[in-house]
């Protein structure tokens, strides 16, 4: 070590001359760079000039940091040189501190004591800050020692790279600027390496000095804290003495003023109240000071435990004794301080101080007024004395209130410091102790000890003490508990009898639309929850009774283990739900055989699980640690085996929730993965428990059990809401059917009235209303999917809270580096490590993005858009844009977590530009056209359009193409570009009304007025013809053989055009036949002439 130290000193002596030599050179280079940068600022800011300016600015920053590195090297060298004097001076201060004396305060008054306490608080705060800085410095030294090898290796690689670039530039170019920049960069890395080596050389010295400063600060803090506590005790005695003086004078005045006027009595009562308040504030102040001292001691205990945890961090895996010792100390730590309650007390004291100030002002005004005329001179004098005394008391109250508030504020600071230290300690403890064994691993010795503990646990000598419990328990308590248990059993039998009758009656109404009600299900759940607790409560009472027999430790701890039988309560709750006429079967409609088989497996599990849980709790509560390491571990292993067997049986039951329908020949991958993961996890925990990580395995298993219970509750809520939706859907369908029957009834009444029937039987009026058949799987599929996603997110949020104290234990994921990425910050490339935690968070971000992109449009439609007056196209545009934004943000966040730098994707942008210019231009044009359609809305979902000889209804608008359903129900995919660049007809863009034109030709001799009248009547009688705009009839042309008319009628929408044309043609034909009007036929006249001889034939 001495050789290494001498060698480094020799290197320092060599480099010192070089350091001073380059100092002037750096300053000249810095001046040169400033001149060049100033000259570039005067030029036109072309891209080339800006690039050169950035390079010079970066070089200037490196040069300035180079100078700073030289200064650091010099300071570290001076510290190594002067280390012996500094450490000797600190050692002398530490050894001489015991002779430090503080002033004598035994004769000080209250004001001086208060000032001195305030001064000592300031000095203590300064010392605490100094100690904290020294601890941070010590931690930084330790961290620098660990990082030296890695950082120095990186710097050497950069130096080699800079040297190679410098040699290459010297051979290839004559540019002085380029050479200057490379020389500055090389010097920057070299100076940084020298500073790092100097820092490493002085690390041992700096660590020693930091420890000495911490030791000296500890001595100063202890001494000043003791001095401050003595001052506080002296101040409390002075305050109590001062508070007692007005009390004595009050007693004397009260004896004199028994028969005095009300004004004097009122002042005396106020005087007594102020005196009591003064004494109360003094007591509170003293109590707050004691709390401050306790908080300080607790903080020191916490800090000591944290230091021990840090010191023994490397020893935890060597022996379970270390981790067990630390766990015991952590369990003895104080709870988090009541900061909220203290805030309320401070607020109340501030309000009281304000009230005292108001009373002081009013009393001050009273003192300036003339005395009461009804009083005698002696009484007026006494009144004046009382007023002055009360003013003095209120003034003291104001001062004491200020002091109390100040002390409480100081206590709050101490509480916040204690709370922060406690949370940090627990966080570090969870991180380190979770991966530390607390028991010996599996071995022959462990098996032998376990067998001995089993014989001890089941020994008759232990269990015979149960018979002795009545002899050591209070007889009245025993009689009360037994009587109470008897009453519970009688009431439970009576309630169960009526409960079964209620289930039988309500099960007959389930599924009937006119009788079924959702409150049947909610009442079933509530009653099942209430009925689940009597039997566990009886077991808990027995446990409380046994735990009171503290004379027998075995029986006492056994009773404590029975005191909270939560697993038994869960079993009883499930038992009520799986009844044949209970919630699962009667209300949810689950398969009877499957439910009963699964519950039978669960009942067999409980026969093993509940006793093993009692044994585990007993082992954890028992004072002997070996009991937990042997008997408790055996019970944990057996219970986990039983759980895995139970899950394996459920796996083979093929529960529909996981064993869904898949195409023939395909495996149920999700079903197999889900159940086998659940089956294997308990056995993995068994393995870790046998390796010695018993406490960690039990903690994980407990959280898994809570998560499983929360999952069952979430499923229960989901099926309850699903049943509510079913009931509402059935009622809606029933109401529609009922309304339809009422319309039929109204029509029949109208017909009977027209036919003038005198009477009809009641049976003719009775119309049966059939209960609609509703398919549960088709009820609001989108709503159910949204409900599943919402409940899943809520479940994950609650589970995250349950596992919150487990997060610190998995912070090791941050230490697992998968790859490194470089990012440029202020022109400097920095290397960032992408850990396994970042990858898992990125996967979580992508998964949440997929869920949001899938379900957010539907949620917006159901919760927001359906309540707004929007067209279908507008709502679709909003939901589509929301989905795009969610996907974009999810990709940005997820890619950022894995180190994907979008600023370095210029090559991708260039390749994308080339692709858009050639093969992707049509796709890109259709995408942009889709956005234009969403914003400008030339077409909307539900519009009837005609494009390229295609007429149909717009069904779907996507980013690339639009789907049109024609009149033959064929789905035609049309690129979005066609709706932007081509001409098309939108029959319902601004007005869905469309005109239907029918041409009619009648014979030449037909009555024109009659034809016109008949055509108008036919149009008015047609139900599909709108009254506004009114139908029109025109006599258009007159030919030699016909009259040509045209009927123009308006339909409400395009879908009515054919129906309107059909109906109108039928009505016109009927009216023409009734009035003997014939349709004109095309006429052809043929003239036959007599044959004549040609004139030239002769």
KEGU-771226 format. One line per 3 residues: number of its first residue (from 1); their letters; for each residue x, y, z of C-alpha. Coordinates in steps of 0.25 Angstrom, whole numbers. Layout:
NUM> A> X,Y,Z; ...
END
This chain:
1> XXX> 0,0,0; 11,10,3; 18,6,-10
4> XXX> 5,10,-17; 3,22,-10; 18,27,-13
7> XXX> 16,23,-27; 4,32,-28; 11,44,-21
10> XXX> 22,42,-31; 12,43,-43; 6,55,-36
13> XXX> 19,62,-35; 22,59,-50; 8,64,-55
16> XXX> 8,77,-46; 18,83,-55; 10,79,-67
19> XXX> -3,85,-61; 3,99,-59; 9,98,-73
22> XXX> -5,96,-79; -12,106,-71; -7,118,-79
25> XXX> -9,110,-92; -24,107,-88; -26,122,-85
28> XXX> -20,126,-99; -29,116,-106; -41,120,-98
31> XXX> -38,135,-103; -36,130,-117; -50,122,-117
34> XXX> -57,134,-112; -51,142,-123; -55,132,-134
37> XXX> -69,131,-128; -71,146,-128; -67,146,-142
40> XXX> -77,136,-146; -88,143,-139; -85,155,-148
43> XXX> -87,146,-161; -100,142,-168; -105,130,-160
46> XXX> -104,120,-172; -105,105,-168; -90,103,-170
49> XXX> -88,115,-160; -98,110,-150; -91,96,-150
52> XXX> -77,102,-148; -83,111,-137; -88,99,-130
55> XXX> -75,92,-131; -67,104,-125; -77,106,-114
58> XXX> -76,91,-110; -61,92,-110; -62,105,-102
61> XXX> -70,97,-91; -60,86,-92; -49,95,-89
64> XXX> -56,102,-78; -58,88,-72; -44,85,-74
67> XXX> -39,97,-66; -49,92,-55; -43,78,-55
70> XXX> -29,84,-53; -34,91,-41; -40,79,-35
73> XXX> -27,71,-37; -20,82,-30; -30,82,-18
76> XXX> -29,67,-17; -14,68,-17; -14,79,-6
79> XXX> -23,70,2; -14,58,1; -2,67,5
82> XXX> -9,73,17; -16,61,21; -8,58,34
85> XXX> -10,73,39; -25,73,36; -27,59,43
88> XXX> -19,63,55; -26,76,56; -40,69,56
91> XXX> -35,58,66; -30,69,76; -44,76,74
94> XXX> -51,62,77; -42,59,90; -43,74,95
97> XXX> -58,74,93; -61,68,107; -56,80,114
100> XXX> -66,89,107; -74,97,117; -88,104,115
103> XXX> -92,117,123; -100,116,136; -115,118,134
106> XXX> -120,116,147; -124,130,150; -129,134,136
109> XXX> -143,140,134; -153,134,124; -150,143,113
112> XXX> -135,141,113; -137,126,114; -146,126,102
115> XXX> -136,134,94; -125,124,97; -134,112,94
118> XXX> -136,119,80; -122,121,78; -118,106,82
121> XXX> -129,101,72; -122,109,61; -109,104,64
124> XXX> -114,90,65; -121,91,52; -107,96,46
127> XXX> -100,84,52; -111,74,47; -109,80,33
130> XXX> -94,79,34; -95,65,39; -104,62,27
133> XXX> -94,68,17; -83,60,23; -91,47,22
136> XXX> -94,50,8; -80,53,5; -76,40,11
139> XXX> -86,33,3; -81,40,-10; -67,35,-6
142> XXX> -71,21,-5; -79,22,-18; -67,28,-25
145> XXX> -58,17,-21; -68,6,-27; -69,14,-40
148> XXX> -55,17,-42; -51,5,-50; -63,7,-60
151> XXX> -61,22,-62; -46,21,-64; -48,10,-74
154> XXX> -58,18,-82; -49,31,-81; -37,23,-86
157> XXX> -45,18,-98; -49,32,-101; -35,37,-100
160> XXX> -30,26,-110; -42,30,-120; -38,44,-119
163> XXX> -23,41,-121; -26,33,-134; -35,44,-139
166> XXX> -25,54,-136; -14,47,-144; -23,44,-155
169> XXX> -27,59,-156; -12,63,-156; -10,54,-168
172> XXX> -22,57,-176; -25,72,-174; -19,86,-172
175> XXX> -30,92,-165; -26,98,-152; -40,99,-146
178> XXX> -42,84,-148; -29,81,-141; -31,91,-130
181> XXX> -45,85,-127; -39,71,-126; -27,75,-117
184> XXX> -37,82,-108; -46,69,-107; -33,61,-105
187> XXX> -29,70,-94; -43,70,-88; -43,55,-86
190> XXX> -28,54,-81; -31,65,-71; -44,58,-66
193> XXX> -36,45,-65; -25,52,-56; -36,58,-48
196> XXX> -43,44,-46; -29,38,-42; -27,49,-32
199> XXX> -40,47,-26; -38,32,-25; -24,35,-18
202> XXX> -31,44,-8; -43,35,-6; -37,29,7
205> XXX> -33,42,13; -46,49,10; -53,37,16
208> XXX> -45,38,29; -48,53,30; -62,51,27
211> XXX> -64,41,38; -56,50,48; -65,62,44
214> XXX> -77,53,46; -72,48,60; -69,63,64
217> XXX> -83,67,60; -89,56,67; -82,61,80
220> XXX> -86,75,78; -101,71,75; -102,62,87
223> XXX> -96,73,96; -104,84,91; -117,76,91
226> XXX> -114,73,106; -112,87,109; -124,91,101
229> XXX> -133,81,109; -128,86,122; -131,100,117
232> XXX> -145,95,113; -147,89,127; -143,102,134
235> XXX> -152,110,125; -164,100,129; -162,102,143
238> XXX> -161,118,142; -174,117,133; -181,109,144
241> XXX> -177,119,155; -181,131,147; -195,124,144
244> XXX> -197,121,159; -195,136,163; -208,141,156
247> XXX> -216,129,162; -212,133,176; -216,148,174
250> XXX> -229,143,167; -233,135,180; -230,148,188
253> XXX> -238,156,179; -250,146,178; -251,147,194
256> XXX> -252,162,193; -262,162,181; -272,152,186
259> XXX> -283,163,188; -278,173,177; -285,177,164
262> XXX> -286,169,152; -276,177,144; -265,173,154
265> XXX> -269,159,155; -269,158,140; -255,163,140
268> XXX> -251,154,151; -257,142,143; -249,146,131
271> XXX> -236,147,140; -238,133,145; -241,127,131
274> XXX> -228,134,125; -220,128,137; -225,114,134
277> XXX> -222,116,119; -208,121,123; -206,108,131
280> XXX> -212,100,120; -202,106,110; -191,104,119
283> XXX> -194,89,121; -196,87,106; -183,94,103
286> XXX> -176,85,113; -183,73,106; -178,77,92
289> XXX> -164,79,97; -165,64,103; -170,60,89
292> XXX> -158,67,83; -148,60,91; -155,46,89
295> XXX> -155,49,74; -141,53,74; -138,40,81
298> XXX> -146,32,72; -139,38,60; -126,34,66
301> XXX> -131,20,68; -136,20,53; -122,25,48
304> XXX> -115,15,56; -123,4,51; -121,9,37
307> XXX> -106,10,39; -106,-4,44; -114,-9,32
310> XXX> -104,-2,23; -93,-8,30; -98,-23,31
313> XXX> -104,-22,16; -93,-32,12; -94,-41,23
316> XXX> -109,-44,22; -107,-56,13; -96,-62,22
319> XXX> -105,-65,33; -120,-64,36; -117,-59,50
322> XXX> -113,-45,44; -126,-44,36; -134,-49,48
325> XXX> -128,-39,57; -130,-27,48; -145,-32,46
328> XXX> -147,-32,61; -141,-18,62; -150,-13,50
331> XXX> -162,-18,57; -158,-10,70; -157,3,62
334> XXX> -167,14,66; -179,16,57; -180,28,48
337> XXX> -183,41,55; -196,47,55; -193,59,46
340> XXX> -208,62,42; -212,62,56; -201,72,59
343> XXX> -205,81,48; -219,82,54; -214,85,67
346> XXX> -205,96,61; -217,102,54; -226,102,66
349> XXX> -215,109,74; -214,119,63; -229,122,64
352> XXX> -228,123,79; -217,133,78; -225,141,68
355> XXX> -237,141,79; -227,145,89; -223,157,81
358> XXX> -237,161,78; -240,161,93; -227,168,96
361> XXX> -231,179,86; -245,180,92; -240,181,106
364> XXX> -230,191,102; -241,200,97; -249,197,111
367> XXX> -237,202,118; -237,215,111; -251,218,114
370> XXX> -256,225,127; -259,216,138; -273,211,141
373> XXX> -281,222,148; -290,212,156; -277,208,163
376> XXX> -271,214,176; -257,220,175; -251,208,182
379> XXX> -259,199,172; -254,207,160; -240,205,165
382> XXX> -242,190,166; -248,190,152; -236,197,147
385> XXX> -227,188,154; -234,176,148; -234,181,134
388> XXX> -219,184,135; -217,170,141; -225,163,130
391> XXX> -217,171,119; -204,166,125; -210,152,125
394> XXX> -214,153,111; -201,158,107; -194,146,114
397> XXX> -204,137,106; -200,143,93; -186,141,96
400> XXX> -188,127,101; -197,124,89; -185,129,80
403> XXX> -176,120,88; -185,108,87; -187,109,72
406> XXX> -172,111,70; -170,98,78; -181,91,70
409> XXX> -174,95,57; -161,90,62; -168,77,66
412> XXX> -174,76,52; -160,78,46; -155,67,55
415> XXX> -167,58,52; -165,60,37; -150,56,38
418> XXX> -154,44,46; -165,40,36; -155,42,25
421> XXX> -145,33,32; -155,23,35; -160,22,21
424> XXX> -146,21,16; -142,11,26; -154,2,23
427> XXX> -151,4,8; -137,-1,9; -141,-12,19
430> XXX> -151,-17,9; -141,-17,-2; -130,-24,6
433> XXX> -137,-33,16; -146,-39,5; -135,-45,-2
436> XXX> -128,-49,12; -131,-63,18; -137,-63,32
439> XXX> -136,-79,34; -126,-89,31; -127,-97,18
442> XXX> -132,-111,17; -123,-121,23; -123,-134,31
445> XXX> -122,-125,44; -134,-117,40; -142,-130,38
448> XXX> -138,-135,52; -141,-122,58; -155,-122,51
451> XXX> -158,-136,56; -154,-131,70; -164,-119,69
454> XXX> -175,-128,63; -174,-137,76; -173,-125,85
457> XXX> -186,-118,78; -194,-131,78; -190,-135,92
460> XXX> -201,-138,102; -193,-129,112; -196,-117,104
463> XXX> -211,-120,100; -215,-124,114; -214,-110,118
466> XXX> -227,-107,110; -234,-114,121; -228,-104,131
469> XXX> -232,-92,124; -245,-90,132; -237,-90,145
472> XXX> -229,-78,141; -239,-70,133; -249,-61,140
475> XXX> -262,-69,142; -271,-58,139; -264,-56,125
478> XXX> -264,-71,123; -279,-71,126; -282,-59,117
481> XXX> -274,-65,105; -281,-78,106; -294,-72,107
484> XXX> -292,-63,96; -287,-74,87; -300,-82,90
487> XXX> -308,-70,87; -301,-69,73; -303,-83,70
490> XXX> -318,-82,73; -320,-70,65; -312,-75,54
493> XXX> -321,-88,53; -333,-79,53; -328,-70,42
496> XXX> -323,-81,33; -337,-87,34; -344,-74,29
499> XXX> -332,-71,19; -334,-84,12; -349,-82,11
502> XXX> -346,-68,5; -336,-74,-5; -346,-84,-9
505> XXX> -357,-73,-12; -348,-63,-19; -342,-74,-28
508> XXX> -356,-76,-34; -356,-62,-38; -342,-61,-44
511> XXX> -343,-60,-59; -357,-55,-60; -358,-42,-66
514> XXX> -370,-37,-58; -364,-42,-45; -349,-43,-45
517> XXX> -342,-31,-38; -328,-28,-36; -329,-26,-21
520> XXX> -331,-41,-20; -316,-42,-24; -311,-31,-15
523> XXX> -319,-36,-3; -313,-50,-6; -299,-45,-6
526> XXX> -301,-36,7; -308,-47,14; -298,-57,10
529> XXX> -287,-48,15; -294,-46,29; -297,-61,30
532> XXX> -282,-64,27; -277,-58,40; -285,-65,52
535> XXX> -277,-78,51; -263,-71,50; -267,-61,61
538> XXX> -270,-73,70; -256,-78,67; -250,-64,69
541> XXX> -257,-64,83; -251,-77,86; -237,-72,82
544> XXX> -239,-59,91; -243,-68,102; -231,-77,101
547> XXX> -221,-65,99; -226,-60,112; -219,-72,119
550> XXX> -205,-65,118; -200,-75,129; -199,-85,119
553> XXX> -191,-80,107; -195,-91,97; -210,-89,100
556> XXX> -208,-74,99; -202,-74,86; -211,-84,80
559> XXX> -223,-75,84; -216,-63,77; -215,-71,65
562> XXX> -230,-74,65; -234,-60,68; -235,-56,53
565> XXX> -240,-67,44; -242,-60,31; -240,-72,23
568> XXX> -252,-79,30; -260,-66,27; -257,-67,12
571> XXX> -261,-81,12; -274,-79,19; -277,-67,9
574> XXX> -275,-76,-3; -283,-87,3; -295,-78,4
577> XXX> -293,-74,-11; -292,-88,-16; -306,-93,-11
580> XXX> -315,-99,-22; -324,-87,-21; -313,-77,-17
583> XXX> -306,-66,-25; -297,-74,-34; -307,-85,-39
586> XXX> -321,-78,-38; -317,-64,-41; -304,-65,-50
589> XXX> -309,-78,-57; -296,-85,-55; -296,-101,-57
592> XXX> -301,-108,-44; -291,-119,-45; -279,-111,-48
595> XXX> -281,-102,-37; -284,-113,-27; -271,-120,-31
598> XXX> -262,-108,-30; -268,-105,-16; -265,-119,-12
601> XXX> -251,-117,-16; -250,-104,-8; -256,-111,4
604> XXX> -246,-122,4; -235,-111,2; -240,-104,15
607> XXX> -239,-116,23; -224,-116,21; -222,-101,19
610> XXX> -228,-95,31; -221,-104,41; -208,-101,34
613> XXX> -211,-86,35; -213,-87,50; -200,-94,52
616> XXX> -193,-84,44; -199,-72,52; -196,-80,65
619> XXX> -181,-82,60; -180,-67,56; -185,-63,70
622> XXX> -177,-72,78; -165,-67,85; -156,-78,80
625> XXX> -150,-75,66; -148,-89,64; -163,-92,64
628> XXX> -165,-83,52; -153,-89,45; -157,-103,47
631> XXX> -172,-105,50; -176,-92,43; -169,-96,30
634> XXX> -174,-110,30; -189,-104,31; -186,-94,20
637> XXX> -180,-105,11; -193,-114,13; -203,-103,11
640> XXX> -196,-99,-2; -196,-114,-7; -211,-114,-3
643> XXX> -213,-101,-11; -206,-106,-23; -214,-119,-23
646> XXX> -227,-111,-22; -223,-102,-34; -220,-115,-42
649> XXX> -234,-120,-39; -240,-107,-44; -231,-108,-56
652> XXX> -237,-121,-60; -251,-116,-58; -250,-107,-70
655> XXX> -257,-95,-64; -263,-87,-76; -257,-74,-71
658> XXX> -243,-79,-76; -247,-91,-84; -254,-84,-96
661> XXX> -258,-89,-109; -246,-90,-119; -246,-95,-133
664> XXX> -245,-110,-135; -231,-115,-134; -226,-103,-126
667> XXX> -221,-104,-112; -226,-96,-100; -213,-88,-99
670> XXX> -219,-77,-89; -226,-88,-81; -213,-96,-79
673> XXX> -204,-84,-77; -213,-78,-66; -215,-90,-58
676> XXX> -202,-96,-59; -196,-83,-55; -205,-83,-42
679> XXX> -201,-98,-39; -186,-96,-40; -185,-83,-32
682> XXX> -188,-89,-19; -177,-100,-21; -167,-89,-25
685> XXX> -170,-82,-12; -168,-96,-5; -154,-97,-11
688> XXX> -150,-83,-7; -155,-86,7; -147,-99,8
691> XXX> -135,-91,3; -137,-82,16; -145,-70,10
694> XXX> -157,-74,19; -162,-60,23; -161,-55,9
697> XXX> -168,-67,3; -179,-65,14; -181,-50,10
700> XXX> -182,-53,-5; -192,-64,-2; -200,-55,7
703> XXX> -201,-45,-4; -205,-55,-14; -216,-60,-5
706> XXX> -221,-46,-4; -220,-43,-19; -228,-56,-21
709> XXX> -239,-52,-12; -239,-38,-19; -240,-45,-32
712> XXX> -252,-53,-27; -259,-40,-22; -256,-34,-36
715> XXX> -263,-46,-43; -275,-45,-34; -276,-30,-37
718> XXX> -275,-33,-52; -286,-44,-52; -295,-35,-43
721> XXX> -294,-24,-53; -296,-33,-64; -309,-38,-58
724> XXX> -314,-24,-56; -312,-21,-70; -319,-34,-74
727> XXX> -331,-30,-65; -331,-16,-71; -331,-22,-85
730> XXX> -342,-32,-82; -351,-21,-77; -348,-12,-89
733> XXX> -352,-23,-98; -364,-26,-90; -368,-11,-90
736> XXX> -366,-11,-105; -375,-23,-107; -385,-17,-98
739> XXX> -386,-5,-106; -387,-12,-119; -399,-20,-113
742> XXX> -405,-7,-109; -404,-2,-123; -411,-15,-128
745> XXX> -422,-13,-118; -424,1,-122; -425,-3,-136
748> XXX> -435,-14,-133; -443,-4,-125; -443,6,-137
751> XXX> -448,-5,-146; -459,-9,-137; -463,5,-136
754> XXX> -464,7,-151; -472,-6,-153; -481,-1,-142
757> XXX> -481,-14,-133; -489,-12,-121; -481,-20,-111
760> XXX> -470,-30,-110; -466,-40,-100; -455,-37,-90
763> XXX> -447,-49,-96; -446,-42,-109; -439,-30,-102
766> XXX> -429,-39,-95; -416,-40,-102; -405,-49,-97
769> XXX> -392,-42,-95; -381,-52,-98; -368,-51,-89
772> XXX> -357,-48,-99; -345,-58,-100; -332,-50,-98
775> XXX> -319,-56,-101; -309,-53,-90; -297,-54,-98
778> XXX> -302,-43,-108; -306,-33,-98; -298,-20,-100
781> XXX> -285,-27,-104; -278,-14,-105; -283,-10,-91
784> XXX> -279,-23,-85; -265,-22,-91; -264,-8,-86
787> XXX> -268,-13,-72; -258,-24,-72; -247,-14,-76
790> XXX> -251,-4,-65; -252,-15,-54; -238,-21,-59
793> XXX> -232,-7,-57; -238,-5,-44; -234,-19,-39
796> XXX> -220,-16,-44; -220,-3,-37; -224,-9,-24
799> XXX> -214,-21,-25; -203,-10,-28; -207,-4,-14
802> XXX> -206,-18,-8; -193,-21,-13; -187,-6,-11
805> XXX> -177,-10,0; -172,-21,-10; -167,-11,-20
808> XXX> -155,-8,-12; -151,-22,-12; -151,-23,-27
811> XXX> -142,-11,-29; -131,-20,-33; -138,-20,-47
814> XXX> -132,-6,-49; -118,-12,-47; -120,-23,-58
817> XXX> -115,-15,-71; -120,-21,-84; -114,-11,-93
820> XXX> -108,3,-94; -113,15,-102; -106,29,-104
823> XXX> -114,42,-103; -109,56,-106; -111,66,-95
826> XXX> -105,80,-98; -96,75,-109; -90,64,-100
829> XXX> -93,49,-102; -97,42,-90; -99,27,-88
832> XXX> -112,22,-82; -114,8,-77; -127,1,-81
835> XXX> -131,-8,-69; -140,-20,-68; -150,-11,-61
838> XXX> -150,-1,-72; -154,-12,-82; -165,-17,-73
841> XXX> -170,-3,-71; -170,-2,-87; -178,-15,-88
844> XXX> -188,-10,-78; -189,4,-86; -191,-3,-99
847> XXX> -202,-13,-92; -209,-1,-86; -209,6,-99
850> XXX> -215,-6,-106; -226,-6,-96; -229,9,-97
853> XXX> -228,9,-112; -238,-3,-112; -248,2,-102
856> XXX> -247,17,-101; -256,20,-113; -267,11,-108
859> XXX> -266,17,-94; -267,31,-100; -279,27,-108
862> XXX> -286,21,-96; -282,32,-86; -281,45,-94
865> XXX> -284,45,-108; -298,39,-107; -302,50,-98
868> XXX> -298,61,-108; -306,65,-121; -295,60,-131
871> XXX> -297,54,-144; -291,39,-146; -280,44,-154
874> XXX> -276,55,-144; -276,44,-133; -268,35,-141
877> XXX> -258,45,-144; -256,49,-130; -254,34,-126
880> XXX> -245,31,-137; -236,43,-134; -236,39,-119
883> XXX> -231,25,-123; -220,31,-132; -215,40,-121
886> XXX> -215,29,-110; -207,20,-120; -197,31,-123
889> XXX> -195,35,-108; -194,20,-104; -183,18,-115
892> XXX> -176,30,-111; -176,27,-96; -173,12,-98
895> XXX> -162,14,-108; -156,25,-99; -155,15,-87
898> XXX> -147,5,-95; -137,17,-100; -143,19,-114
901> XXX> -138,32,-119; -147,38,-129; -137,49,-132
904> XXX> -128,39,-138; -138,34,-148; -134,43,-160
907> XXX> -131,31,-168; -145,25,-165; -151,38,-170
910> XXX> -142,39,-182; -146,24,-186; -161,27,-183
913> XXX> -160,39,-192; -154,31,-203; -165,20,-201
916> XXX> -176,31,-201; -170,36,-214; -171,22,-221
919> XXX> -179,10,-215; -186,16,-203; -191,29,-210
922> XXX> -205,23,-212; -206,18,-197; -201,31,-192
925> XXX> -211,38,-201; -223,29,-196; -218,32,-181
928> XXX> -218,47,-183; -231,46,-190; -237,38,-178
931> XXX> -233,49,-169; -239,60,-178; -252,52,-178
934> XXX> -252,51,-163; -250,66,-162; -258,72,-174
937> XXX> -269,61,-173; -273,60,-188; -278,46,-184
940> XXX> -283,41,-171; -286,27,-166; -301,25,-170
943> XXX> -300,34,-183; -305,29,-196; -295,32,-207
946> XXX> -293,29,-222; -279,28,-227; -274,21,-239
949> XXX> -288,15,-243; -289,10,-229; -300,14,-219
952> XXX> -301,9,-205; -300,13,-190; -287,17,-183
955> XXX> -284,6,-173; -270,8,-168; -259,20,-170
958> XXX> -245,15,-167; -232,22,-169; -229,15,-183
961> XXX> -243,12,-189; -258,13,-187; -268,2,-187
964> XXX> -281,4,-195; -292,-6,-194; -300,-6,-207
967> XXX> -315,-10,-209; -311,-25,-211; -304,-25,-197
970> XXX> -291,-26,-203; -279,-19,-196; -271,-11,-205
973> XXX> -257,-5,-201; -255,9,-207; -241,16,-205
976> XXX> -243,29,-198; -235,36,-209; -248,34,-218
979> XXX> -256,43,-209; -246,54,-209; -242,55,-223
982> XXX> -254,49,-231; -268,54,-232; -279,47,-225
985> XXX> -293,49,-220; -297,49,-205; -312,47,-205
988> XXX> -313,51,-190; -301,61,-187; -309,73,-183
991> XXX> -323,69,-185; -328,54,-186; -341,58,-194
994> XXX> -340,53,-208; -350,55,-220; -356,44,-228
997> XXX> -361,47,-242; -371,38,-249; -375,40,-264
1000> XXX> -389,37,-268; -395,37,-283; -410,36,-285
1003> XXX> -418,36,-298; -420,49,-306; -435,50,-303
1006> XXX> -434,48,-288; -439,59,-279; -427,66,-275
1009> XXX> -433,73,-262; -438,59,-257; -424,53,-259
1012> XXX> -417,64,-252; -427,62,-240; -425,47,-240
1015> XXX> -410,49,-240; -411,59,-228; -420,50,-220
1018> XXX> -411,38,-222; -399,45,-217; -406,51,-205
1021> XXX> -411,37,-201; -398,31,-202; -392,30,-187
1024> XXX> -378,32,-192; -380,45,-199; -376,57,-191
1027> XXX> -386,68,-189; -375,78,-189; -370,80,-200
1030> XXX> -383,77,-206; -385,67,-217; -386,74,-231
1033> XXX> -393,70,-244; -389,76,-258; -395,75,-272
1036> XXX> -382,75,-279; -384,71,-294; -395,69,-304
1039> XXX> -393,60,-316; -402,55,-327; -406,43,-319
1042> XXX> -403,45,-304; -403,55,-293; -390,54,-284
1045> XXX> -391,57,-269; -380,57,-259; -382,54,-244
1048> XXX> -372,60,-234; -373,54,-220; -363,56,-209
1051> XXX> -358,44,-200; -352,46,-186; -340,38,-189
1054> XXX> -333,30,-200; -338,17,-195; -352,21,-197
1057> XXX> -350,24,-212; -354,10,-217; -365,8,-207
1060> XXX> -371,21,-211; -370,18,-226; -377,5,-224
1063> XXX> -388,10,-216; -390,22,-225; -391,14,-237
1066> XXX> -401,4,-231; -410,16,-227; -409,23,-240
1069> XXX> -413,10,-247; -425,8,-238; -430,22,-240
1072> XXX> -429,21,-255; -436,8,-256; -447,14,-247
1075> XXX> -449,26,-256; -447,19,-270; -434,26,-273
1078> XXX> -425,18,-282; -410,19,-284; -406,24,-297
1081> XXX> -400,14,-307; -391,18,-318; -399,19,-331
1084> XXX> -394,15,-345; -402,19,-357; -400,11,-370
1087> XXX> -406,17,-383; -409,7,-395; -409,13,-408
1090> XXX> -415,7,-421; -405,2,-431; -403,11,-443
1093> XXX> -394,8,-456; -381,16,-458; -382,27,-468
1096> XXX> -371,22,-476; -376,7,-476; -382,10,-489
END
